[in-house]
């Protein structure tokens, strides 16, 4: 399950830090994981900086803080796939929203990224 939202709640198509929330059910049945991503920079040093965006389908979404799993730190980056929607309006998402994202996992140095749909 995924949900798109605006950080500051600017009206209509006004630029804002865009958000993507993803709920993933754990395979170990230890409860769901809630992953929160914001529109952010794409570089090794900027991937944890929020960046305002004006289009849901061209923003790059990143976890702004790393997560830890088995003593390894990682960041997630989600990239929308498909046609450009051309807006950042919450109300227009009902009719025109990104439907697919590619999710990449990167370590502290950004090397060895692994991606999945």
Residue frames as a rotation matrix with the C-alpha (Angstrom) as fourth column:
UNK 1
0.590 0.808 0.000 0.00
0.808 -0.590 0.000 0.00
0.000 0.000 -1.000 0.00
UNK 2
-0.608 -0.790 0.081 1.31
0.793 -0.609 0.013 3.48
0.039 0.073 0.997 -0.85
UNK 3
0.600 0.761 -0.246 0.18
0.770 -0.633 -0.082 7.05
-0.218 -0.140 -0.966 -0.25
UNK 4
-0.373 -0.656 0.656 1.32
0.758 -0.623 -0.193 10.37
0.535 0.425 0.730 -1.72
UNK 5
0.628 0.554 -0.547 1.16
0.767 -0.560 0.313 13.60
-0.132 -0.616 -0.776 0.32
UNK 6
0.340 -0.494 0.800 2.52
0.188 -0.798 -0.573 17.13
0.921 0.346 -0.178 0.52
UNK 7
-0.397 -0.624 -0.673 4.88
0.791 0.140 -0.596 18.15
0.466 -0.769 0.438 3.31
UNK 8
-0.969 -0.004 -0.246 3.67
0.135 -0.842 -0.522 21.70
-0.205 -0.539 0.817 3.95
UNK 9
-0.209 0.965 0.158 0.26
0.802 0.262 -0.537 21.25
-0.560 0.014 -0.829 2.37
UNK 10
-0.793 -0.092 -0.602 0.61
-0.188 -0.903 0.386 24.03
-0.580 0.419 0.699 -0.22
UNK 11
0.186 0.981 0.051 -2.60
-0.199 0.088 -0.976 24.53
-0.962 0.172 0.212 -2.22
UNK 12
0.876 0.370 -0.310 -3.18
-0.350 0.046 -0.935 23.18
-0.332 0.928 0.170 -5.73
UNK 13
0.815 -0.569 0.108 -0.15
0.464 0.529 -0.711 22.79
0.348 0.629 0.695 -8.00
UNK 14
0.698 -0.599 0.392 2.16
-0.658 -0.753 0.023 24.91
0.282 -0.274 -0.920 -5.84
UNK 15
0.017 -0.831 -0.555 5.63
-0.181 0.544 -0.819 23.44
0.983 0.114 -0.142 -5.33
UNK 16
0.638 0.152 0.754 6.12
-0.767 0.049 0.639 21.55
0.060 -0.987 0.148 -2.06
UNK 17
-0.696 -0.704 0.140 8.24
-0.717 0.693 -0.076 18.79
-0.044 -0.153 -0.987 -0.56
UNK 18
0.249 0.814 -0.525 6.33
-0.819 0.466 0.334 15.77
0.517 0.347 0.783 -1.82
UNK 19
-0.395 -0.360 0.846 5.98
-0.834 0.526 -0.166 12.61
-0.385 -0.771 -0.507 0.24
UNK 20
0.076 0.353 -0.933 5.57
-0.586 0.773 0.244 8.91
0.807 0.528 0.266 -0.46
UNK 21
-0.220 -0.062 0.973 4.56
-0.908 0.377 -0.181 6.52
-0.356 -0.924 -0.139 2.34
UNK 22
-0.078 0.109 -0.991 4.82
-0.595 0.793 0.134 2.77
0.800 0.600 0.003 1.72
UNK 23
0.219 0.172 0.961 3.53
-0.895 0.428 0.127 0.05
-0.389 -0.887 0.247 4.05
UNK 24
-0.157 -0.375 -0.914 5.27
-0.655 0.732 -0.188 -3.30
0.739 0.569 -0.360 3.62
UNK 25
0.831 0.445 0.333 4.16
-0.549 0.566 0.615 -6.44
0.086 -0.694 0.715 5.42
UNK 26
-0.147 -0.941 0.304 7.10
-0.967 0.202 0.158 -8.23
-0.210 -0.271 -0.939 7.02
UNK 27
0.014 0.061 -0.998 7.79
-0.546 0.837 0.043 -11.75
0.838 0.544 0.045 5.75
UNK 28
-0.823 -0.385 -0.416 8.52
0.138 0.576 -0.806 -12.77
0.550 -0.721 -0.421 9.36
UNK 29
0.148 0.988 -0.043 5.03
0.463 -0.030 0.886 -11.58
0.874 -0.151 -0.462 10.32
UNK 30
-0.456 -0.375 -0.807 6.53
0.890 -0.220 -0.400 -9.22
-0.028 -0.900 0.434 12.89
UNK 31
0.324 0.648 -0.690 4.17
0.497 -0.737 -0.458 -6.47
-0.805 -0.194 -0.561 11.80
UNK 32
0.749 0.035 0.661 4.26
0.643 -0.277 -0.714 -4.00
0.158 0.960 -0.230 8.95
UNK 33
-0.404 -0.841 -0.360 7.12
0.780 -0.522 0.344 -1.64
-0.477 -0.142 0.867 8.11
UNK 34
0.813 0.582 -0.027 6.14
0.502 -0.723 -0.474 1.95
-0.296 0.372 -0.880 7.33
UNK 35
-0.305 -0.924 0.230 8.65
0.903 -0.205 0.377 3.57
-0.301 0.323 0.897 4.98
UNK 36
0.726 0.522 -0.447 8.49
0.411 -0.851 -0.326 7.35
-0.551 0.053 -0.833 4.64
UNK 37
-0.310 -0.801 0.513 10.17
0.919 -0.114 0.377 9.04
-0.244 0.588 0.771 1.70
UNK 38
0.492 0.396 -0.775 10.32
0.213 -0.918 -0.334 12.71
-0.844 -0.001 -0.536 0.65
UNK 39
0.877 -0.261 0.403 11.27
0.358 -0.206 -0.911 14.42
0.321 0.943 -0.088 -2.57
UNK 40
0.650 -0.739 -0.176 15.03
0.044 -0.195 0.980 14.79
-0.759 -0.644 -0.094 -2.22
UNK 41
0.242 -0.702 -0.670 18.31
-0.936 -0.350 0.028 15.28
-0.254 0.621 -0.742 -4.01
UNK 42
0.943 0.165 -0.290 19.84
-0.277 0.870 -0.408 12.39
0.185 0.465 0.866 -5.93
UNK 43
0.164 -0.978 -0.129 23.52
-0.450 0.042 -0.892 12.57
0.878 0.204 -0.434 -4.99
UNK 44
-0.095 -0.317 -0.944 25.37
0.591 0.745 -0.310 10.68
0.801 -0.587 0.117 -2.28
UNK 45
-0.873 -0.304 -0.382 25.42
0.487 -0.478 -0.731 13.79
0.039 -0.824 0.566 -0.08
UNK 46
-0.806 0.590 0.041 22.08
-0.586 -0.806 0.083 15.31
0.083 0.043 0.996 -1.13
UNK 47
-0.515 0.645 -0.565 19.87
0.071 0.689 0.722 12.24
0.854 0.331 -0.400 -0.93
UNK 48
-0.276 0.442 -0.853 18.90
0.949 0.264 -0.170 13.12
0.150 -0.857 -0.493 2.64
UNK 49
-0.880 0.028 -0.474 18.03
0.089 -0.971 -0.221 16.76
-0.466 -0.237 0.852 1.90
UNK 50
0.069 0.969 0.235 14.35
0.688 0.125 -0.715 17.58
-0.723 0.211 -0.658 1.20
UNK 51
-0.942 -0.321 -0.100 13.88
0.124 -0.610 0.783 19.23
-0.313 0.725 0.614 -2.19
UNK 52
-0.064 0.961 -0.268 10.60
-0.298 -0.274 -0.914 20.88
-0.953 0.021 0.304 -3.25
UNK 53
-0.900 -0.152 0.409 9.11
0.303 0.455 0.837 19.45
-0.313 0.877 -0.364 -6.45
UNK 54
-0.493 0.719 -0.490 6.35
-0.692 -0.665 -0.280 20.51
-0.527 0.201 0.826 -8.81
UNK 55
0.144 0.516 -0.845 5.43
-0.871 0.472 0.140 17.14
0.470 0.715 0.517 -10.34
UNK 56
0.541 0.149 0.828 4.65
-0.663 0.681 0.311 13.85
-0.518 -0.717 0.467 -8.61
UNK 57
0.957 -0.039 0.288 6.07
0.180 0.857 -0.482 11.87
-0.228 0.513 0.827 -11.54
UNK 58
0.552 -0.813 0.187 9.45
0.101 -0.157 -0.982 13.61
0.828 0.561 -0.004 -11.89
UNK 59
0.465 -0.372 0.804 10.42
-0.867 -0.374 0.329 13.89
0.178 -0.850 -0.496 -8.20
UNK 60
-0.204 -0.549 -0.811 12.95
-0.022 0.831 -0.557 11.48
0.979 -0.096 -0.182 -6.71
UNK 61
0.689 0.527 0.497 11.77
-0.530 -0.100 0.842 10.19
0.493 -0.844 0.210 -3.32
UNK 62
-0.231 -0.854 -0.467 14.27
-0.013 0.482 -0.876 9.20
0.973 -0.196 -0.122 -0.64
UNK 63
0.693 0.226 -0.685 14.34
0.667 0.159 0.727 8.18
0.273 -0.961 -0.040 2.98
UNK 64
0.652 -0.424 0.628 15.95
-0.290 -0.906 -0.310 11.25
0.700 0.020 -0.714 4.53
UNK 65
0.140 -0.601 0.787 17.48
-0.965 0.096 0.245 9.24
-0.223 -0.793 -0.567 7.36
UNK 66
-0.512 -0.377 -0.772 19.09
-0.602 0.798 0.010 5.82
0.612 0.470 -0.636 7.03
UNK 67
0.719 0.638 0.276 17.53
-0.675 0.546 0.497 2.63
0.166 -0.543 0.823 8.33
UNK 68
-0.434 -0.872 0.227 19.44
-0.901 0.427 -0.082 -0.21
-0.025 -0.240 -0.970 9.93
UNK 69
0.807 0.587 -0.067 18.99
-0.589 0.808 -0.022 -3.90
0.041 0.057 0.998 9.22
UNK 70
0.860 -0.502 -0.094 21.42
0.510 0.854 0.103 -6.56
0.029 -0.136 0.990 10.47
UNK 71
0.336 -0.734 -0.590 23.93
0.444 -0.429 0.787 -3.85
-0.831 -0.526 0.182 11.48
UNK 72
-0.606 -0.469 0.642 23.96
0.787 -0.236 0.571 -2.34
-0.116 0.851 0.512 7.97
UNK 73
-0.229 0.490 -0.841 22.82
0.043 -0.858 -0.512 1.21
-0.972 -0.154 0.176 7.24
UNK 74
-0.672 0.045 0.739 20.83
0.733 0.184 0.655 1.82
-0.107 0.982 -0.157 4.06
UNK 75
-0.534 0.544 -0.647 18.72
-0.395 -0.837 -0.379 4.43
-0.748 0.053 0.662 2.27
UNK 76
-0.162 0.553 0.817 15.83
0.794 0.565 -0.225 3.85
-0.587 0.612 -0.530 -0.11
UNK 77
-0.711 0.027 -0.703 15.21
-0.382 -0.854 0.353 5.87
-0.591 0.519 0.618 -3.28
UNK 78
-0.062 0.769 0.637 11.92
0.634 0.523 -0.570 5.57
-0.771 0.368 -0.520 -5.20
UNK 79
-0.852 -0.217 -0.476 11.70
-0.240 -0.646 0.724 6.75
-0.465 0.732 0.498 -8.80
UNK 80
0.188 0.981 0.044 8.28
-0.314 0.102 -0.944 7.06
-0.931 0.163 0.328 -10.47
UNK 81
-0.870 -0.360 0.338 7.84
0.172 0.421 0.891 5.15
-0.463 0.833 -0.304 -13.73
UNK 82
-0.081 0.872 0.482 5.35
0.940 0.227 -0.253 5.75
-0.330 0.433 -0.839 -16.50
UNK 83
0.044 0.160 0.986 3.86
0.733 -0.676 0.077 8.82
0.679 0.719 -0.147 -18.10
UNK 84
-0.929 -0.370 0.006 4.43
0.296 -0.751 -0.590 12.28
0.223 -0.546 0.807 -16.68
UNK 85
-0.071 0.948 -0.312 1.44
0.995 0.045 -0.092 13.52
-0.073 -0.317 -0.946 -14.66
UNK 86
-0.403 -0.219 0.889 2.46
0.583 -0.810 0.065 17.18
0.706 0.544 0.454 -14.89
UNK 87
0.322 0.527 0.786 1.21
-0.316 -0.723 0.614 18.43
0.892 -0.446 -0.066 -11.52
UNK 88
-0.800 -0.509 -0.317 1.75
0.157 0.332 -0.930 18.43
0.579 -0.794 -0.186 -7.76
UNK 89
-0.306 0.804 0.510 -1.89
-0.849 -0.472 0.235 18.74
0.430 -0.361 0.828 -6.76
UNK 90
-0.892 0.059 0.447 -3.28
-0.248 0.764 -0.596 16.34
-0.377 -0.643 -0.667 -4.16
UNK 91
0.017 0.998 0.052 -6.84
-0.423 0.054 -0.905 16.63
-0.906 -0.007 0.423 -5.51
UNK 92
0.353 0.072 -0.933 -5.72
-0.936 0.048 -0.350 15.70
0.020 0.996 0.084 -9.05
UNK 93
-0.693 -0.688 0.214 -4.11
-0.703 0.712 0.013 12.47
-0.162 -0.141 -0.977 -7.78
UNK 94
-0.038 0.781 0.623 -7.51
-0.293 0.588 -0.754 10.76
-0.955 -0.211 0.206 -7.95
UNK 95
0.884 0.463 -0.066 -7.38
-0.155 0.156 -0.976 10.94
-0.441 0.873 0.209 -11.76
UNK 96
0.744 -0.668 -0.036 -3.68
-0.031 0.019 -0.999 11.24
0.668 0.744 -0.007 -12.57
UNK 97
0.652 -0.544 0.528 -0.99
-0.676 -0.101 0.730 9.81
-0.344 -0.833 -0.433 -10.29
UNK 98
-0.348 -0.805 -0.480 2.20
-0.878 0.459 -0.134 7.78
0.329 0.375 -0.867 -10.70
UNK 99
0.712 0.697 -0.084 1.21
-0.651 0.700 0.294 4.10
0.264 -0.154 0.952 -10.67
UNK 100
0.814 -0.504 -0.288 4.62
0.517 0.855 -0.035 2.41
0.264 -0.121 0.957 -10.47
UNK 101
0.701 -0.679 0.218 7.90
-0.712 -0.654 0.255 3.17
-0.031 -0.334 -0.942 -8.74
UNK 102
0.427 -0.699 -0.574 11.33
0.263 0.703 -0.661 1.59
0.865 0.132 0.484 -8.95
UNK 103
0.937 -0.124 0.327 12.84
-0.350 -0.309 0.884 1.29
-0.009 -0.943 -0.333 -5.46
UNK 104
0.307 -0.916 -0.260 16.63
0.056 0.290 -0.955 1.25
0.950 0.279 0.141 -5.09
UNK 105
0.969 -0.118 -0.216 18.58
0.227 0.096 0.969 0.40
-0.094 -0.988 0.120 -1.94
UNK 106
0.385 -0.886 0.260 21.92
0.003 -0.280 -0.960 2.09
0.923 0.370 -0.106 -1.33
UNK 107
0.369 -0.387 -0.845 24.48
0.912 0.324 0.250 1.76
0.177 -0.863 0.473 1.42
UNK 108
0.484 -0.215 -0.848 26.43
0.477 -0.748 0.462 4.51
-0.734 -0.628 -0.260 3.13
UNK 109
-0.520 -0.785 -0.336 28.65
0.084 -0.438 0.895 5.17
-0.850 0.437 0.294 0.09
UNK 110
0.242 0.691 -0.681 25.88
-0.737 -0.325 -0.592 4.74
-0.630 0.646 0.431 -2.48
UNK 111
-0.542 -0.520 -0.660 27.79
-0.823 0.488 0.291 1.86
0.171 0.701 -0.692 -4.06
UNK 112
-0.994 0.081 -0.072 26.19
0.086 0.993 -0.076 -1.52
0.066 -0.082 -0.995 -4.64
UNK 113
-0.459 0.888 -0.022 22.68
-0.794 -0.421 -0.439 -0.23
-0.399 -0.184 0.898 -5.18
UNK 114
-0.912 0.319 0.257 20.07
0.369 0.913 0.177 -2.91
-0.178 0.256 -0.950 -5.65
UNK 115
-0.682 0.701 -0.208 16.74
-0.712 -0.701 -0.032 -2.13
-0.168 0.127 0.978 -7.29
UNK 116
-0.819 0.540 0.194 13.34
0.549 0.836 -0.007 -3.77
-0.166 0.101 -0.981 -7.47
UNK 117
-0.655 0.686 0.317 9.86
-0.233 -0.582 0.779 -2.80
0.719 0.436 0.541 -8.69
